[in-house]
Amino acid sequence: MAGPHIVNAGEATYSTSKGAITAFAKVAALELAAQNIRVNCISPGVVETPLLNVSNNLFSEDQLKDTMLGRYPLKRFGKPEDIAFAVIYLLSEASSWVTGSDLVIDGGYTLS
């Protein structure tokens, strides 16, 4: 979500790279539409993966529960399946009229 949806101090390079993905998807969607090629992207919130494992020493238990999780109105981090189902949708005919979109899947994080 960083870049096109939220920004944090000290994350200029990270946010810039994420914003570039969204911009690329929009331009590519426009350029490839005549060939019936759809281009979309997904902006996920924090997803439960081994990266979040406290034993990796990237985040403390307090950071995960008090600081990060508290920002999510649905009171949980995403699961890989949450993102996978969105990918399935974008690959299916159900999204045949969707192009140039950035699908935000964030448990409500960007609402606050």
N, C-alpha and C positions, 0 to 999 in steps of 0.2 A: 504494500500500500504506500510505502514511502515514495516520495516524489510527486506523483500525480494527485494523491489524496491527502497525505499528511507530510509534515516535515518535522525533523528534530534537530536541534542545535548539535553541531559536530558530525553530522551525517551528510554533508554536501555532496561528496562523491557518490555515496551509496544512493541517495535520493535522485541524483542526476542520472545514474545508470538505469534506475527503475523508471523514471520519467521518459527516458529514451525508448524503452520498450513499448510503452503506451503510444508514443508519437510514431514509432516505426509501424506499429500495427495499424494505425489510422491511415498513414500514407500508403502502406502496402495494400490495404483494403481498397482504397480509392484507385490505385494504379492497376490492380488485378481484377476489379469488378467486371470489366468488359470480357474477361475470360471465364467468368462465373467462378472465380476463386474467392473464397471468403477468408478473411484474416481477423482474428480476435485475440484478446489476451485475457489473462486472469490475474487479479491482484488479491492474493490471499492474505489473511491475517496470520497470526502465529498458529502453526500446525504442530501437533504433537508428533515429534519424530525423535530419534535417538539424540539429535542435537540438543534437545531440551533436558536430557538426562543430567541431573545435578552432579553426578559423578564425573561428568566431562569438565567440570569447573568453569563452564562458560557463564552460567547463571547460578546464583545462590537460591536456596529454597525460598528465602524472603523475597527476592527479586521476582521469582516466578509467581508466587501466590499473592503477595501483597501489592506489588507494583504493576506487573504485567496483566495478570488475570483480572484484577479489579477494573481494568479498562474495558472489559468485554461485557456488554449488557446481557448476553446469553450465558454468562458465568462459566464458560469453558473455552479452552483452546479448540481449534479445529482438529479434525481427524483427517488422515489421508483420503479416506472415503469421501469426505465432504468436497474435496477438490476433484477427485476422480469422477464423481457424479456430474459435476459441472463440465468436465472434459467430454464425458459421454454425451451430454446434451449438445455441446458445441459441435461434436462430430456427427450428430444425428440429423435426420431430416426435420426434426422438431425445431431446429434453429436455422432452417434454410433461408430465412430472411434477416439473419443477424450477421452483420459485418462491420468492422471498424469499432467494435465495442470492447470495453474493458469491464469484465465481469468482476465486481467486488464481492468477495466471499470472506467476510470478516467477523461474523458473530455480532455485528452491530457496532464494532469498534469506531467506525467513522461517523457514527451518529452523535458522539459526544464531543 
